[in-house]
């Protein structure tokens, strides 16, 4: 059986991009449904799919992040 590890391995370097894609996707979908146009809805779906795919981008290991200063 597979259990996901809930331990934190460091800061997510793509968090801002993921959140931006999520917000842009949601806004486009809402705008497209309100204006009854299909192209903003499809762009919003693409932005949400991009945010989902970014979930699987490789993250730095614990040793790589130690020498860098935190913001």
C-alpha positions in Angstrom: 0.0 0.0 0.0 1.3 3.5 -0.8 1.3 6.2 1.8 2.2 9.8 0.9 4.8 11.3 3.1 3.5 14.4 4.9 6.9 15.6 6.0 8.0 18.9 4.8 11.2 18.9 2.6 11.7 22.6 2.3 10.2 25.6 0.5 8.2 25.0 -2.7 10.0 27.1 -5.3 7.0 27.0 -7.7 4.4 28.0 -5.2 3.9 31.5 -6.6 3.5 30.1 -10.1 1.0 27.5 -9.0 -1.1 30.0 -7.1 -1.0 32.4 -10.0 -2.2 29.7 -12.5 -4.9 28.8 -10.0 -6.2 32.3 -9.6 -5.9 33.2 -13.3 -7.7 29.9 -14.3 -10.6 30.6 -11.8 -11.0 34.2 -13.0 -11.0 33.2 -16.6 -13.6 30.4 -16.0 -15.9 32.8 -14.1 -15.5 35.5 -16.6 -16.2 33.2 -19.5 -19.3 31.7 -17.9 -20.6 35.1 -17.0 -20.1 36.5 -20.5 -21.3 33.2 -22.1 -18.1 32.9 -24.2 -16.3 29.6 -24.5 -12.7 30.7 -25.2 -12.0 32.2 -21.7 -13.4 29.0 -20.1 -11.0 26.9 -22.2 -8.1 29.1 -21.3 -9.1 28.9 -17.6 -9.2 25.1 -17.9 -5.8 25.1 -19.5 -4.4 27.3 -16.6 -5.9 25.0 -14.0 -4.4 22.0 -15.9 -1.0 23.8 -15.9 -1.3 24.3 -12.1 -2.0 20.6 -11.7 1.0 19.6 -13.8 3.3 21.9 -11.9 2.5 19.8 -8.8 4.8 17.1 -10.2 7.8 19.4 -10.9 10.9 18.2 -9.1 11.7 19.9 -5.8 15.2 20.5 -4.4 16.4 18.0 -1.9 17.1 19.0 1.7 20.9 19.4 1.0 20.5 21.8 -1.9 18.5 24.4 0.0 20.8 24.7 3.0 23.3 27.2 1.6 20.7 29.6 0.3 19.3 32.5 2.3 15.5 32.6 2.9 13.5 35.5 1.8 
